[in-house]
């Protein structure tokens, strides 16, 4: 009688659920089952990702930069112009390491992303298992009675991720998404398992190098580590130094080498602006086709019941130990919510679901695996039924195409355009225009004469080599020789276009379009193509020699002396914020005072 009363006081949920199903099982069998629950999601995502393996055009943007590094031209997209086109710094250098072995860089990117994704799911499972073993957690967070830390675990949050087609698609793609998955899960595991370690500080600090927006995650995780470990002021300073050493060192290099505070895509996409309406459209585009509210309601309901029950436990919320030990639960949810808020603020993305995946993983980490109590078991069943329906039936209405809002089923688009189930090196068998552009680039490269190709319109003269101007930048970069220049009027790898004033509410990620007059003037073409105004070309030429535009060209093209590095470093803030009108006549008046 005494034992029963004591159980009801310590954890009302455990009293309802009864003893943990795994409590009486032999330790060896129980451990094998828990290990299987930890690894099974990793195996499933590995299989699903392999079935839908592919390479995106943006993935090929990384590939060209890696090829330039391996060719001795430095981390640039075009030889002779210091432009940082890679958003994921750490991913770029991991691909350099893979390419240095002689392996095909695109293949390394595709399968490397899959490997990192699967490892990330395994680390998330390990973190969830370690969290449930944390004997200092409130019982409501552990999910059951005294044996909950040793009982059976079942997938819950993991099922949500495994059911979503965008998760399958971006397990590969050649982008940094797989690395982000691995880092997020690994950082959380380190926070749960070894919050007082300096190695954990170093891991938590890597967010800015995985993706600049993941700086939010690093800040929240480092704050949670401080709350958990409560180090001395010397320990806190040491931890901050270790966490910031590599990101700060690379930021200094970025400012001095490229002359900017952020990678060039952050400038061309105006990552500091607010486009809330378009961001909420991106949110609806991701959540509505999959009825994502169903698993959210199920898990939040059970979590609320568990939290309410925990208020009546022996250890009260006012206990500082509970606050410290709850930090690994609160931190990923808060970080994920902030990531989603940022994505919505800047207007979302043009790839369906992609930018919400890191935040979704973060918010699901505390319930990635859950204890097999009655309440969590019901939640897992509800999520499981939803997952079967989602994985089996639900897709975006514009599958394989670009939707009305400019958001694309990115993998489906490239599968269709390449007429291949697993496009790697894009030949665009279903796109005659792209194939004609590639043939023209190769023809002009063989001739050896300077050539400027405005899409498929050759312009005589200009700088030596072939300069190809094309919207599909990754594809263009794969066919234009490394000694030539692959330019995009959007500005992902072209500083002049990146610093131009963009449109308002154009297609997300494609707001900017540098007029051809600027490109003809900047590349020094001898002829003015038909259809362009020679007066506007001359105005562009004069503007390029004035004020901030002249400084921008020097920062990215002048020889990198010690003095140039210092001027780039000290002028990076002003240079990053600089924008000029796309109208050459207006730009000349503003920049040259005419």
BADREN-455018 format. One line per 2 residues: number of its first residue (from 1); their letters; for each residue z, y, x of C-alpha. Coordinates in steps of 0.1 Angstrom, whole numbers, plus 5000, padded with zeros to 4 digits. Layout:
<sites>
NUM> A> Z/Y/X; ... $
</sites>
This chain:
<sites>
1> XX> 5000/5000/5000; 5009/5023/5028 $
3> XX> 4976/5016/5046; 4956/5023/5014 $
5> XX> 4973/5056/5009; 4968/5066/5045 $
7> XX> 4931/5059/5042; 4927/5080/5011 $
9> XX> 4943/5109/5028; 4923/5106/5060 $
11> XX> 4888/5103/5044; 4882/5101/5007 $
13> XX> 4845/5091/5013; 4856/5061/5033 $
15> XX> 4880/5051/5005; 4851/5051/4980 $
17> XX> 4827/5034/5003; 4851/5007/5015 $
19> XX> 4851/4993/5050; 4821/4998/5073 $
21> XX> 4796/4969/5069; 4795/4964/5106 $
23> XX> 4833/4966/5112; 4839/4929/5114 $
25> XX> 4807/4919/5132; 4808/4907/5168 $
27> XX> 4804/4936/5192; 4772/4921/5208 $
29> XX> 4754/4917/5175; 4765/4951/5163 $
31> XX> 4754/4968/5195; 4720/4951/5193 $
33> XX> 4715/4963/5158; 4725/4999/5167 $
35> XX> 4701/4998/5197; 4673/4986/5174 $
37> XX> 4680/5015/5150; 4679/5039/5179 $
39> XX> 4646/5026/5193; 4627/5017/5161 $
41> XX> 4617/5053/5152; 4603/5057/5188 $
43> XX> 4582/5026/5184; 4569/5037/5150 $
45> XX> 4559/5072/5161; 4543/5057/5192 $
47> XX> 4522/5034/5170; 4514/5061/5145 $
49> XX> 4505/5086/5172; 4483/5061/5190 $
51> XX> 4464/5054/5158; 4457/5091/5154 $
53> XX> 4452/5100/5191; 4430/5130/5198 $
55> XX> 4425/5161/5219; 4425/5196/5204 $
57> XX> 4403/5224/5217; 4435/5243/5226 $
59> XX> 4445/5213/5247; 4413/5217/5267 $
61> XX> 4424/5253/5275; 4453/5237/5294 $
63> XX> 4428/5213/5311; 4406/5241/5326 $
65> XX> 4437/5258/5340; 4448/5226/5356 $
67> XX> 4414/5220/5370; 4415/5255/5385 $
69> XX> 4448/5248/5402; 4436/5215/5416 $
71> XX> 4404/5232/5429; 4426/5257/5448 $
73> XX> 4419/5288/5426; 4455/5291/5414 $
75> XX> 4470/5289/5378; 4442/5309/5362 $
77> XX> 4416/5302/5335; 4387/5319/5354 $
79> XX> 4385/5322/5392; 4391/5358/5403 $
81> XX> 4411/5369/5372; 4448/5362/5369 $
83> XX> 4453/5354/5332; 4479/5330/5319 $
85> XX> 4463/5311/5291; 4489/5283/5290 $
87> XX> 4517/5289/5265; 4537/5259/5277 $
89> XX> 4544/5266/5314; 4562/5233/5321 $
91> XX> 4535/5213/5303; 4508/5229/5324 $
93> XX> 4525/5220/5357; 4533/5184/5345 $
95> XX> 4495/5181/5338; 4489/5194/5373 $
97> XX> 4511/5166/5387; 4492/5141/5366 $
99> XX> 4458/5154/5376; 4468/5154/5413 $
101> XX> 4468/5116/5411; 4430/5116/5404 $
103> XX> 4434/5108/5368; 4413/5125/5341 $
105> XX> 4434/5155/5330; 4424/5153/5293 $
107> XX> 4435/5117/5292; 4468/5125/5309 $
109> XX> 4473/5153/5283; 4466/5130/5254 $
111> XX> 4486/5100/5264; 4513/5121/5281 $
113> XX> 4520/5139/5249; 4523/5105/5231 $
115> XX> 4548/5093/5257; 4569/5124/5256 $
117> XX> 4570/5122/5218; 4581/5086/5217 $
119> XX> 4608/5092/5244; 4619/5122/5224 $
121> XX> 4625/5101/5193; 4644/5076/5214 $
123> XX> 4666/5104/5228; 4672/5117/5193 $
125> XX> 4683/5083/5182; 4706/5080/5213 $
127> XX> 4721/5114/5205; 4728/5105/5169 $
129> XX> 4744/5072/5180; 4766/5091/5205 $
131> XX> 4775/5117/5179; 4788/5090/5155 $
133> XX> 4809/5075/5184; 4825/5109/5191 $
135> XX> 4861/5101/5181; 4871/5138/5181 $
137> XX> 4847/5147/5153; 4861/5153/5118 $
139> XX> 4858/5121/5099; 4834/5137/5074 $
141> XX> 4810/5144/5103; 4813/5109/5116 $
143> XX> 4805/5097/5081; 4832/5072/5074 $
145> XX> 4865/5057/5084; 4879/5048/5117 $
147> XX> 4852/5022/5124; 4823/5045/5115 $
149> XX> 4817/5052/5152; 4811/5015/5157 $
151> XX> 4794/5006/5124; 4758/5003/5114 $
153> XX> 4734/5032/5116; 4703/5036/5095 $
155> XX> 4674/5061/5098; 4675/5091/5075 $
157> XX> 4662/5123/5092; 4640/5100/5113 $
159> XX> 4623/5088/5082; 4614/5124/5072 $
161> XX> 4596/5129/5105; 4579/5095/5105 $
163> XX> 4565/5101/5071; 4547/5134/5078 $
165> XX> 4510/5133/5089; 4514/5165/5111 $
167> XX> 4540/5146/5131; 4515/5118/5137 $
169> XX> 4487/5142/5146; 4507/5163/5171 $
171> XX> 4522/5133/5188; 4491/5137/5209 $
173> XX> 4466/5167/5207; 4469/5176/5244 $
175> XX> 4493/5204/5235; 4530/5209/5246 $
177> XX> 4544/5196/5212; 4553/5162/5226 $
179> XX> 4571/5178/5256; 4589/5201/5231 $
181> XX> 4601/5171/5211; 4613/5153/5242 $
183> XX> 4631/5184/5256; 4648/5193/5222 $
185> XX> 4661/5158/5217; 4671/5154/5254 $
187> XX> 4689/5187/5254; 4708/5178/5222 $
189> XX> 4718/5144/5237; 4731/5162/5268 $
191> XX> 4750/5186/5246; 4766/5158/5227 $
193> XX> 4773/5135/5256; 4780/5157/5286 $
195> XX> 4788/5193/5275; 4807/5201/5307 $
197> XX> 4780/5191/5332; 4760/5216/5352 $
199> XX> 4731/5193/5348; 4733/5199/5311 $
201> XX> 4732/5236/5317; 4700/5232/5337 $
203> XX> 4684/5211/5309; 4695/5235/5282 $
205> XX> 4680/5264/5300; 4645/5250/5302 $
207> XX> 4635/5262/5267; 4615/5293/5278 $
209> XX> 4594/5271/5301; 4586/5246/5274 $
211> XX> 4575/5273/5250; 4586/5310/5250 $
213> XX> 4598/5308/5214; 4621/5279/5223 $
215> XX> 4643/5305/5242; 4660/5307/5208 $
217> XX> 4670/5270/5211; 4683/5275/5247 $
219> XX> 4705/5304/5237; 4720/5286/5207 $
221> XX> 4725/5253/5226; 4741/5272/5256 $
223> XX> 4764/5290/5232; 4774/5256/5216 $
225> XX> 4780/5242/5251; 4804/5271/5258 $
227> XX> 4822/5266/5225; 4826/5229/5232 $
229> XX> 4835/5230/5269; 4854/5263/5270 $
231> XX> 4850/5267/5307; 4868/5292/5329 $
233> XX> 4850/5325/5336; 4838/5311/5370 $
235> XX> 4825/5279/5353; 4807/5300/5327 $
237> XX> 4790/5322/5354; 4780/5290/5373 $
239> XX> 4766/5275/5341; 4747/5306/5332 $
241> XX> 4733/5308/5368; 4722/5272/5367 $
243> XX> 4706/5275/5332; 4688/5307/5340 $
245> XX> 4677/5300/5376; 4643/5284/5370 $
247> XX> 4633/5304/5339; 4642/5337/5356 $
249> XX> 4624/5328/5388; 4593/5319/5369 $
251> XX> 4595/5351/5349; 4595/5371/5381 $
253> XX> 4565/5352/5393; 4547/5357/5360 $
255> XX> 4554/5395/5360; 4542/5399/5396 $
257> XX> 4513/5375/5395; 4498/5381/5360 $
259> XX> 4513/5415/5354; 4527/5406/5320 $
261> XX> 4560/5396/5304; 4546/5368/5283 $
263> XX> 4516/5344/5284; 4484/5360/5273 $
265> XX> 4482/5342/5239; 4515/5359/5230 $
267> XX> 4498/5392/5234; 4465/5384/5216 $
269> XX> 4485/5369/5187; 4509/5398/5187 $
271> XX> 4540/5376/5188; 4564/5405/5182 $
273> XX> 4550/5417/5149; 4561/5409/5114 $
275> XX> 4538/5393/5088; 4562/5378/5064 $
277> XX> 4538/5372/5035; 4514/5352/5056 $
279> XX> 4544/5333/5071; 4556/5322/5037 $
281> XX> 4521/5311/5029; 4522/5289/5061 $
283> XX> 4556/5276/5049; 4542/5266/5015 $
285> XX> 4512/5251/5031; 4535/5227/5050 $
287> XX> 4561/5219/5025; 4543/5217/4991 $
289> XX> 4518/5189/4998; 4546/5166/5009 $
291> XX> 4573/5176/4984; 4595/5182/5014 $
293> XX> 4623/5194/4991; 4630/5158/4980 $
295> XX> 4646/5146/5012; 4661/5180/5019 $
297> XX> 4680/5179/4986; 4691/5143/4991 $
299> XX> 4705/5150/5026; 4720/5184/5018 $
301> XX> 4738/5169/4988; 4754/5141/5007 $
303> XX> 4763/5165/5036; 4780/5189/5011 $
305> XX> 4800/5160/4996; 4810/5148/5031 $
307> XX> 4820/5183/5041; 4841/5188/5010 $
309> XX> 4858/5155/5016; 4865/5165/5052 $
311> XX> 4886/5195/5040; 4913/5170/5029 $
313> XX> 4914/5151/5062; 4944/5150/5085 $
315> XX> 4926/5174/5109; 4920/5207/5092 $
317> XX> 4890/5230/5099; 4914/5256/5113 $
319> XX> 4921/5231/5142; 4902/5245/5172 $
321> XX> 4893/5210/5183; 4873/5205/5151 $
323> XX> 4854/5238/5157; 4846/5227/5193 $
325> XX> 4835/5192/5184; 4815/5204/5154 $
327> XX> 4793/5226/5176; 4768/5198/5184 $
329> XX> 4763/5194/5146; 4759/5231/5138 $
331> XX> 4739/5241/5169; 4706/5222/5162 $
333> XX> 4707/5232/5125; 4711/5268/5134 $
335> XX> 4685/5267/5161; 4660/5250/5138 $
337> XX> 4666/5275/5111; 4660/5304/5136 $
339> XX> 4628/5287/5148; 4615/5285/5113 $
341> XX> 4625/5321/5106; 4606/5333/5137 $
343> XX> 4575/5313/5127; 4576/5328/5092 $
345> XX> 4581/5363/5106; 4551/5363/5129 $
347> XX> 4528/5350/5102; 4527/5312/5109 $
349> XX> 4498/5295/5127; 4463/5283/5120 $
351> XX> 4472/5246/5127; 4487/5229/5096 $
353> XX> 4524/5223/5101; 4524/5224/5139 $
355> XX> 4547/5253/5145; 4573/5241/5121 $
357> XX> 4577/5207/5138; 4602/5217/5165 $
359> XX> 4624/5235/5140; 4622/5205/5116 $
361> XX> 4633/5181/5143; 4662/5203/5153 $
363> XX> 4675/5206/5117; 4672/5168/5113 $
365> XX> 4689/5158/5146; 4725/5155/5131 $
367> XX> 4712/5131/5104; 4685/5114/5125 $
369> XX> 4705/5083/5121; 4734/5081/5096 $
371> XX> 4763/5056/5091; 4758/5030/5064 $
373> XX> 4784/5044/5040; 4778/5044/5002 $
375> XX> 4768/5081/5001; 4746/5081/5031 $
377> XX> 4731/5048/5021; 4720/5063/4988 $
379> XX> 4705/5093/5006; 4687/5069/5030 $
381> XX> 4672/5050/5001; 4660/5082/4984 $
383> XX> 4645/5094/5016; 4629/5060/5022 $
385> XX> 4612/5060/4988; 4599/5095/4994 $
387> XX> 4587/5085/5029; 4567/5056/5016 $
389> XX> 4550/5079/4990; 4544/5107/5016 $
391> XX> 4530/5085/5043; 4509/5065/5019 $
393> XX> 4495/5090/4995; 4501/5127/5002 $
395> XX> 4478/5149/5023; 4468/5185/5024 $
397> XX> 4441/5193/4998; 4416/5205/5026 $
399> XX> 4420/5173/5047; 4395/5174/5076 $
401> XX> 4386/5210/5070; 4399/5246/5071 $
403> XX> 4417/5257/5040; 4412/5289/5020 $
405> XX> 4440/5306/5039; 4425/5299/5073 $
407> XX> 4449/5271/5081; 4432/5240/5094 $
409> XX> 4438/5203/5093; 4431/5206/5130 $
411> XX> 4428/5169/5139; 4406/5163/5109 $
413> XX> 4383/5192/5118; 4377/5178/5153 $
415> XX> 4373/5143/5142; 4346/5154/5117 $
417> XX> 4328/5178/5141; 4327/5153/5169 $
419> XX> 4318/5124/5146; 4345/5103/5165 $
421> XX> 4378/5089/5153; 4396/5098/5186 $
423> XX> 4379/5128/5201; 4388/5133/5238 $
425> XX> 4360/5151/5256; 4344/5170/5228 $
427> XX> 4306/5166/5225; 4304/5181/5190 $
429> XX> 4279/5155/5178; 4282/5170/5143 $
431> XX> 4278/5206/5155; 4243/5215/5167 $
433> XX> 4253/5251/5176; 4280/5239/5201 $
435> XX> 4256/5214/5216; 4230/5241/5221 $
437> XX> 4255/5264/5237; 4265/5237/5262 $
439> XX> 4229/5229/5270; 4222/5266/5277 $
441> XX> 4252/5269/5300; 4242/5239/5320 $
443> XX> 4206/5252/5323; 4217/5286/5335 $
445> XX> 4242/5271/5359; 4214/5250/5375 $
447> XX> 4193/5281/5380; 4219/5298/5401 $
449> XX> 4210/5333/5389; 4237/5356/5374 $
451> XX> 4238/5350/5336; 4258/5364/5308 $
453> XX> 4257/5343/5276; 4268/5361/5245 $
455> XX> 4272/5330/5224; 4236/5318/5227 $
457> XX> 4220/5351/5237; 4213/5353/5275 $
459> XX> 4217/5388/5291; 4202/5394/5325 $
461> XX> 4222/5405/5355; 4259/5409/5358 $
463> XX> 4285/5392/5381; 4274/5361/5400 $
465> XX> 4275/5328/5383; 4275/5319/5346 $
467> XX> 4296/5339/5322; 4299/5322/5288 $
469> XX> 4313/5341/5258; 4323/5317/5230 $
471> XX> 4350/5315/5203; 4357/5278/5209 $
473> XX> 4374/5285/5242; 4385/5250/5253 $
475> XX> 4350/5236/5247; 4335/5266/5266 $
477> XX> 4359/5261/5294; 4349/5224/5297 $
479> XX> 4311/5232/5301; 4312/5265/5321 $
481> XX> 4316/5257/5359; 4349/5266/5375 $
483> XX> 4331/5291/5396; 4319/5309/5365 $
485> XX> 4338/5326/5337; 4345/5313/5302 $
487> XX> 4355/5343/5281; 4367/5344/5245 $
489> XX> 4365/5376/5224; 4398/5366/5208 $
491> XX> 4416/5371/5240; 4435/5338/5247 $
493> XX> 4423/5338/5283; 4406/5372/5285 $
495> XX> 4430/5401/5292; 4405/5428/5280 $
497> XX> 4402/5412/5246; 4439/5404/5244 $
499> XX> 4449/5441/5248; 4425/5453/5221 $
501> XX> 4437/5464/5187; 4435/5436/5163 $
503> XX> 4425/5434/5126; 4451/5434/5099 $
505> XX> 4455/5400/5081; 4426/5383/5097 $
507> XX> 4427/5346/5102; 4460/5337/5117 $
509> XX> 4457/5334/5155; 4422/5348/5154 $
511> XX> 4429/5385/5144; 4412/5400/5174 $
513> XX> 4375/5402/5181; 4363/5423/5211 $
515> XX> 4329/5439/5204; 4300/5428/5226 $
517> XX> 4296/5463/5240; 4328/5459/5260 $
519> XX> 4318/5426/5274; 4284/5438/5285 $
521> XX> 4300/5468/5301; 4328/5449/5318 $
523> XX> 4306/5422/5332; 4281/5447/5346 $
525> XX> 4251/5434/5328; 4218/5451/5338 $
527> XX> 4203/5450/5304; 4217/5460/5270 $
529> XX> 4209/5433/5245; 4189/5441/5214 $
531> XX> 4212/5451/5185; 4238/5469/5208 $
533> XX> 4240/5506/5211; 4234/5517/5247 $
535> XX> 4256/5548/5241; 4286/5526/5231 $
537> XX> 4280/5504/5261; 4281/5535/5284 $
539> XX> 4313/5547/5266; 4329/5514/5273 $
541> XX> 4319/5515/5310; 4336/5549/5314 $
543> XX> 4367/5538/5295; 4371/5508/5318 $
545> XX> 4375/5532/5347; 4403/5553/5330 $
547> XX> 4440/5551/5329; 4457/5519/5315 $
549> XX> 4424/5500/5313; 4417/5506/5350 $
551> XX> 4452/5495/5358; 4449/5464/5336 $
553> XX> 4417/5454/5355; 4434/5460/5389 $
555> XX> 4465/5440/5378; 4445/5410/5370 $
557> XX> 4416/5412/5395; 4426/5432/5426 $
559> XX> 4437/5411/5456; 4473/5400/5453 $
561> XX> 4489/5418/5481; 4527/5425/5483 $
563> XX> 4521/5460/5470; 4500/5447/5441 $
565> XX> 4526/5421/5432; 4553/5449/5431 $
567> XX> 4531/5472/5410; 4524/5443/5386 $
569> XX> 4561/5435/5384; 4573/5470/5378 $
571> XX> 4545/5479/5354; 4547/5446/5334 $
573> XX> 4567/5461/5304; 4543/5490/5299 $
575> XX> 4512/5468/5305; 4523/5442/5280 $
577> XX> 4527/5467/5252; 4494/5485/5260 $
579> XX> 4466/5483/5233; 4433/5502/5231 $
581> XX> 4408/5509/5203; 4380/5484/5199 $
583> XX> 4356/5513/5193; 4343/5523/5228 $
585> XX> 4337/5559/5218; 4372/5564/5205 $
587> XX> 4387/5545/5234; 4369/5567/5259 $
589> XX> 4383/5598/5242; 4419/5585/5242 $
591> XX> 4419/5570/5277; 4397/5595/5296 $
593> XX> 4406/5626/5276; 4370/5633/5266 $
</sites>
